[in-house]
Amino acid sequence: MRRILLLIPLLLLLGAALAGFAAWRAVHAPGPLPQATNIVIPRGGTETIAGALAEKGALGSPRLFALAAMATRGEGPLRAAEFAVPAGASIRDLLAILRHARPVQRRVTIPEGLSARQVAALLERTEGLSGETPPIPEGSILPETYGFSLGESRAAVVRRATAAMDAALAEAWANRAPDLPLRSAREALVLASIIEKETGVGGERPQVGGVFANRLRRGMPLQSDPTVVYAATGGLPLERPISRADLDANHPFNTYRIRGLPPGPIAMPGRAALEAATRPASTEFLFFVADGTGGHAFARTLEEHNRNVARWRALGR
């Protein structure tokens, strides 16, 4: 009897050790997730989190997950976010991901040349963002790709994009050419937005900037078609050719009628357009027109420009 009494604790200890080893193996064993998956972890207790993982097929035993989470709670809380979970992730892997991994970074790309109305529409249809899009001043956002976590507010993305534009504009203005016919960084932003809309050919932007700088120095109207379109649509595409009525419209953004710059930007210029506005090419060109290849033909004189226009019209016919 004494031997039996001494043996019982040993058996219990052995049983506990075997159970602990089995649990350890189960916690570290590959999980059932067949392929890498992004899983959204909701706010709530361990049972809620385990339920979300089980629903996505990443967890075979929610109860074992809860026990493992409790046993390792000293390693940190389980976070609510969207996480990338690899195929076959074990319970131990899942706990480490939820505690220490970086949430999935989604992305939204704002292309160069969009208007404020178009940027607002883009953010509204971007999945994963939350909340309303705040008012966006024209020209205030730097076109780039921005990362965000699931549920981040549209207002937060707008703030970051606005700060990026402020920094890019300040840098461009600080490095401006000494003989620039612009009085402020704001005027540089306005001109950059026009350059952005005039050409999508990167190598042409400094030349276009040089033409506009020459016109500003001489007091000539810029005669930029994109400003006429902006006057007609307020930042949306013009679904027809520019008409004589558009060119004659008495509108502050119509640079065929006004001299100098319009009162504000017409789009979101990128870094290259900002540089073209603040460091334009040194050129004698005063005119340019589309050349039929996606670029433009530049001219020093009105006579030369008229010949380029005639060639462009002939191509159109």
MARGUKOL-295696 format. One record per residue (C-alpha): x, y, z; chain. Coordinates in pm, whole numbers, always signed. Layout:
BEGIN
     c1     c2     c3 cadena
      X      Y      Z      A
...
***
This chain:
BEGIN
     c1     c2     c3 cadena
     +0     +0     +0      A
   +284   +236    +85      A
   +443   +167   -254      A
   +113   +230   -429      A
    +70   +558   -246      A
   +418   +663   -350      A
   +352   +559   -710      A
    +30   +759   -750      A
   +199  +1105   -744      A
   +457   +981   -989      A
   +186   +859  -1224      A
     -2  +1187  -1190      A
   +316  +1379  -1261      A
   +389  +1161  -1560      A
    +33  +1206  -1686      A
    +59  +1580  -1649      A
   +392  +1579  -1833      A
   +246  +1371  -2116      A
    -58  +1598  -2137      A
   +164  +1905  -2139      A
   +381  +1757  -2412      A
    +73  +1669  -2619      A
    -60  +2023  -2576      A
   +280  +2166  -2671      A
   +285  +1953  -2984      A
    -71  +2055  -3070      A
     +8  +2425  -3025      A
   +316  +2398  -3250      A
   +166  +2159  -3506      A
    +85  +2297  -3854      A
   -263  +2443  -3874      A
   -538  +2370  -4128      A
   -510  +2690  -4337      A
   -449  +2563  -4694      A
   -303  +2884  -4838      A
   -179  +3223  -4723      A
   -475  +3446  -4638      A
   -538  +3795  -4507      A
   -763  +3764  -4203      A
   -941  +4048  -4028      A
   -924  +4008  -3650      A
  -1220  +4183  -3483      A
  -1221  +4361  -3151      A
  -1330  +4143  -2863      A
  -1213  +3871  -2629      A
  -1013  +3560  -2705      A
  -1324  +3361  -2794      A
  -1425  +3622  -3054      A
  -1077  +3616  -3206      A
  -1066  +3236  -3208      A
  -1405  +3230  -3378      A
  -1282  +3463  -3655      A
   -974  +3246  -3713      A
  -1180  +2927  -3717      A
  -1429  +3081  -3960      A
  -1145  +3151  -4206      A
  -1014  +2794  -4170      A
   -698  +2891  -3982      A
   -786  +2718  -3656      A
   -895  +2364  -3576      A
   -943  +2399  -3200      A
  -1065  +2736  -3073      A
  -1053  +2601  -2717      A
   -684  +2507  -2742      A
   -613  +2850  -2894      A
   -786  +3019  -2599      A
   -589  +2808  -2348      A
   -261  +2884  -2527      A
   -344  +3255  -2537      A
   -413  +3253  -2163      A
    -95  +3058  -2086      A
   +117  +3306  -2284      A
    -70  +3627  -2194      A
   +250  +3771  -2052      A
   +383  +3803  -2409      A
   +133  +4077  -2490      A
   -229  +4138  -2590      A
   -391  +4007  -2907      A
   -455  +4296  -3147      A
   -752  +4368  -3371      A
   -635  +4436  -3728      A
   -592  +4271  -4067      A
   -302  +4026  -4069      A
   -134  +3813  -4335      A
   -148  +3452  -4213      A
    +72  +3198  -4394      A
    -51  +2854  -4499      A
    -27  +2596  -4223      A
    +25  +2853  -3946      A
    +28  +2684  -3605      A
   -150  +2817  -3297      A
   +187  +2944  -3175      A
   +237  +3119  -3511      A
   -108  +3275  -3490      A
    -45  +3410  -3142      A
   +288  +3561  -3251      A
   +127  +3721  -3557      A
   -157  +3874  -3356      A
    +85  +4011  -3099      A
   +386  +4125  -3297      A
   +330  +4121  -3674      A
   +270  +4438  -3872      A
    -89  +4468  -3996      A
   -150  +4430  -4368      A
    -72  +4750  -4556      A
   -328  +4828  -4822      A
   -247  +5087  -5088      A
   -422  +5361  -5277      A
   -253  +5529  -5573      A
   -341  +5889  -5655      A
   -226  +5954  -6015      A
    -82  +6285  -6128      A
   -323  +6533  -6279      A
   -644  +6439  -6099      A
   -863  +6722  -5978      A
   -983  +6752  -5619      A
  -1323  +6613  -5720      A
  -1162  +6314  -5885      A
   -937  +6243  -5585      A
  -1237  +6257  -5352      A
  -1422  +6009  -5574      A
  -1117  +5780  -5580      A
  -1092  +5775  -5201      A
  -1466  +5716  -5164      A
  -1446  +5396  -5369      A
  -1126  +5268  -5206      A
  -1213  +4959  -5004      A
  -1078  +4937  -4653      A
  -1095  +5309  -4573      A
  -1352  +5442  -4331      A
  -1537  +5767  -4271      A
  -1620  +6053  -4501      A
  -1369  +6224  -4728      A
  -1304  +6576  -4596      A
  -1304  +6876  -4830      A
   -991  +6869  -5048      A
   -856  +7202  -5176      A
   -748  +7189  -5538      A
   -377  +7116  -5578      A
   -328  +7026  -5212      A
   -250  +6653  -5242      A
    +74  +6502  -5372      A
     +7  +6225  -5624      A
   +172  +5912  -5488      A
    +90  +5565  -5355      A
    -15  +5573  -4990      A
    -30  +5273  -4758      A
   -305  +5233  -4502      A
   -436  +4976  -4259      A
   -787  +4837  -4277      A
  -1030  +5081  -4119      A
   -801  +5384  -4137      A
   -998  +5699  -4203      A
  -1007  +5878  -4535      A
   -934  +6196  -4342      A
   -605  +6045  -4219      A
   -496  +5958  -4574      A
   -586  +6312  -4688      A
   -380  +6459  -4404      A
    -75  +6252  -4499      A
   -111  +6333  -4868      A
   -152  +6703  -4788      A
   +159  +6701  -4569      A
   +350  +6530  -4852      A
   +246  +6805  -5095      A
   +342  +7077  -4848      A
   +688  +6923  -4813      A
   +736  +6867  -5187      A
   +625  +7221  -5273      A
   +849  +7372  -5005      A
  +1147  +7177  -5138      A
  +1078  +7274  -5499      A
  +1034  +7641  -5408      A
  +1354  +7643  -5200      A
  +1546  +7507  -5502      A
  +1381  +7737  -5758      A
  +1568  +7907  -6039      A
  +1683  +8261  -5952      A
  +1507  +8435  -6245      A
  +1168  +8270  -6200      A
   +871  +8495  -6296      A
   +673  +8374  -5993      A
   +622  +8554  -5665      A
   +537  +8269  -5429      A
   +523  +7895  -5378      A
   +148  +7922  -5429      A
   +202  +8059  -5780      A
   +448  +7775  -5846      A
   +179  +7526  -5744      A
    -71  +7686  -5981      A
   +173  +7677  -6272      A
   +277  +7319  -6192      A
    -86  +7207  -6208      A
   -117  +7356  -6558      A
   +207  +7190  -6670      A
    +80  +6859  -6530      A
   -236  +6879  -6738      A
    -61  +6999  -7053      A
   +164  +6696  -7104      A
   +203  +6343  -6980      A
   +547  +6312  -7141      A
   +799  +6341  -6862      A
  +1079  +6484  -7075      A
   +854  +6762  -7202      A
   +758  +6913  -6868      A
  +1065  +7140  -6836      A
  +1009  +7264  -7194      A
   +642  +7336  -7125      A
   +747  +7512  -6805      A
   +995  +7715  -7009      A
   +726  +7823  -7256      A
   +495  +7939  -6977      A
   +780  +8116  -6796      A
   +861  +8305  -7117      A
   +498  +8402  -7164      A
   +469  +8525  -6806      A
   +783  +8736  -6845      A
   +641  +8898  -7160      A
   +293  +8953  -7020      A
   +141  +8715  -7275      A
   -169  +8510  -7188      A
    -83  +8147  -7118      A
   -357  +8022  -7354      A
   -365  +7681  -7187      A
   -648  +7453  -7300      A
   -661  +7262  -6967      A
   -751  +7585  -6787      A
  -1039  +7632  -7032      A
  -1159  +7280  -6958      A
  -1137  +7347  -6584      A
  -1340  +7663  -6627      A
  -1606  +7463  -6812      A
  -1626  +7155  -6587      A
  -1479  +7244  -6248      A
  -1228  +6961  -6259      A
  -1409  +6687  -6450      A
  -1323  +6564  -6801      A
  -1475  +6755  -7091      A
  -1661  +6496  -7294      A
  -1643  +6701  -7616      A
  -1396  +6920  -7804      A
  -1327  +7270  -7671      A
  -1566  +7514  -7837      A
  -1531  +7876  -7937      A
  -1775  +7959  -7656      A
  -1537  +7790  -7408      A
  -1244  +7998  -7535      A
  -1448  +8320  -7516      A
  -1598  +8250  -7171      A
  -1541  +8527  -6920      A
  -1406  +8304  -6644      A
  -1110  +8363  -6406      A
   -959  +8025  -6505      A
   -981  +8091  -6879      A
   -621  +8182  -6965      A
   -725  +8277  -7318      A
   -908  +8575  -7164      A
   -695  +8658  -6861      A
   -326  +8739  -6847      A
   -101  +8569  -6598      A
   -191  +8276  -6379      A
   -545  +8171  -6287      A
   -651  +8222  -5924      A
   -576  +7865  -5818      A
   -450  +7521  -5925      A
   -651  +7311  -6171      A
   -522  +6968  -6061      A
   -282  +6779  -5837      A
    +69  +6818  -5983      A
   +339  +6559  -5923      A
   +699  +6617  -5821      A
   +820  +6642  -6182      A
   +566  +6913  -6262      A
   +663  +7105  -5947      A
  +1026  +7093  -6058      A
   +932  +7200  -6411      A
   +747  +7501  -6270      A
  +1029  +7607  -6038      A
  +1324  +7510  -6260      A
  +1194  +7537  -6617      A
  +1411  +7475  -6919      A
  +1598  +7776  -7053      A
  +1441  +7809  -7396      A
  +1326  +8064  -7653      A
  +1005  +7875  -7726      A
   +677  +8065  -7687      A
   +431  +7818  -7838      A
   +357  +7447  -7850      A
    +90  +7224  -8003      A
    +25  +6849  -8010      A
   +233  +6667  -8270      A
    +18  +6358  -8310      A
   +256  +6122  -8129      A
   +153  +6204  -7773      A
   +405  +6486  -7747      A
   +421  +6845  -7867      A
   +587  +7053  -8136      A
   +748  +7369  -7993      A
   +797  +7698  -8178      A
   +975  +8029  -8125      A
   +754  +8239  -8352      A
   +385  +8259  -8429      A
   +457  +8180  -8793      A
   +639  +7860  -8699      A
   +362  +7773  -8454      A
    +95  +7819  -8721      A
   +277  +7572  -8944      A
   +283  +7321  -8657      A
    -88  +7378  -8599      A
   -160  +7321  -8970      A
    +30  +6990  -8957      A
   -165  +6887  -8646      A
   -498  +6968  -8813      A
   -395  +6777  -9122      A
   -320  +6473  -8907      A
   -659  +6513  -8747      A
   -829  +6512  -9086      A
***
